[in-house]
Amino acid sequence: MDLSLIIFVSMAMFAIGIIGVLVRRNALIFFLSIELMLNAGNLLFVAFSRQWGNQIGLVWVFFVLVVAAAEAAVGLAIIINLFRSKQVVDVDQYNLLRG
C-alpha cells in the first residue's frame, strides 16, 4: 500500500476528529473525536514504522493506546457522574468549574 494514501487517510481521520471536537457540543462525541484523532496518529506511527523497517513506532502505538484507554475510562466516569447530576451530556450546560 502506498505511503501517501495512508498519510491522506490519517489526515482525513484527524480532520474529522477536529471537526467533531469543534462543532459538536455532546460530551460523548467530544471523547469519540479525541479517540479518532489519537488513532489517526497511531496509523501514521504504524505506516512510518513499516516504511522504515523500525519497530519503535509500534512501541509508541502501544503507549498511545494505553494512555487513550486510561483517558477513556476516566473521561467516561466523569461524564457518567455529570449526567447523574444534570441529566444532560451537553458540555455547555456544565458550569461547575467556573469560579
C-alpha positions as CSV (number, residue, x, y, z in Angstrom):
1,M,0.0,0.0,0.0
2,D,1.3,3.4,-0.9
3,L,2.5,5.6,2.0
4,S,0.9,8.7,0.6
5,L,-2.5,7.0,0.7
6,I,-2.1,6.1,4.3
7,I,-1.0,9.7,5.1
8,F,-4.1,11.0,3.4
9,V,-6.4,8.7,5.3
10,S,-4.7,9.6,8.6
11,M,-5.1,13.4,7.8
12,A,-8.8,12.8,6.9
13,M,-9.3,10.9,10.2
14,F,-7.6,13.7,12.1
15,A,-9.6,16.4,10.4
16,I,-12.9,14.6,11.1
17,G,-11.8,14.4,14.8
18,I,-11.1,18.1,14.9
19,I,-14.4,19.0,13.3
20,G,-16.1,16.7,15.8
21,V,-14.4,18.5,18.7
22,L,-15.1,22.0,17.4
23,V,-18.7,21.6,16.1
24,R,-20.4,19.1,18.4
25,R,-21.2,20.0,22.0
26,N,-22.1,16.5,23.1
27,A,-19.5,15.1,25.6
28,L,-19.6,11.6,24.2
29,I,-19.0,12.9,20.7
30,F,-16.2,15.0,22.1
31,F,-14.4,12.0,23.5
32,L,-15.0,9.9,20.4
33,S,-13.5,12.6,18.3
34,I,-10.4,12.7,20.5
35,E,-10.0,9.0,20.2
36,L,-10.3,9.3,16.4
37,M,-7.5,11.9,16.4
38,L,-5.3,9.6,18.5
39,N,-6.0,6.7,16.2
40,A,-5.0,8.8,13.2
41,G,-1.7,9.4,14.9
42,N,-1.4,5.7,15.6
43,L,-2.0,5.0,11.9
44,L,0.9,7.2,11.0
45,F,3.2,5.6,13.5
46,V,2.4,2.2,12.1
47,A,2.8,3.4,8.5
48,F,6.2,5.0,9.1
49,S,7.4,2.1,11.2
50,R,6.6,-0.2,8.3
51,Q,8.1,2.1,5.8
52,W,11.4,2.5,7.6
53,G,11.6,-1.1,9.0
54,N,11.9,0.2,12.5
55,Q,9.8,-1.2,15.5
56,I,10.0,2.0,17.6
57,G,6.7,3.3,16.0
58,L,4.9,0.2,17.2
59,V,6.1,0.8,20.7
60,W,4.7,4.3,20.6
61,V,1.4,3.0,19.3
62,F,1.2,0.7,22.3
63,F,2.0,3.6,24.6
64,V,-0.7,5.9,22.9
65,L,-3.3,3.1,23.2
66,V,-2.6,2.6,26.9
67,V,-3.0,6.4,27.5
68,A,-6.1,6.5,25.4
69,A,-7.7,3.7,27.3
70,A,-7.0,5.4,30.6
71,E,-8.3,8.7,29.3
72,A,-11.5,7.0,28.0
73,A,-12.0,5.3,31.4
74,V,-11.6,8.5,33.4
75,G,-13.5,10.6,30.9
76,L,-16.5,8.3,30.8
77,A,-16.5,8.1,34.6
78,I,-16.6,11.9,34.7
79,I,-19.4,12.0,32.0
80,I,-21.5,9.5,34.0
81,N,-21.2,11.5,37.2
82,L,-22.1,14.7,35.4
83,F,-25.0,13.0,33.7
84,R,-26.3,11.8,37.0
85,S,-26.3,15.3,38.4
86,K,-27.8,17.3,35.5
87,Q,-29.4,14.6,33.2
88,V,-27.7,16.1,30.1
89,V,-24.4,15.4,28.3
90,D,-24.2,18.8,26.6
91,V,-20.9,20.5,27.6
92,D,-22.4,24.0,27.5
93,Q,-24.7,23.0,30.4
94,Y,-21.8,22.4,32.8
95,N,-20.5,25.5,34.6
96,L,-19.4,23.7,37.8
97,L,-15.7,24.6,37.3
98,R,-16.3,28.3,36.9
99,G,-15.0,30.5,39.8
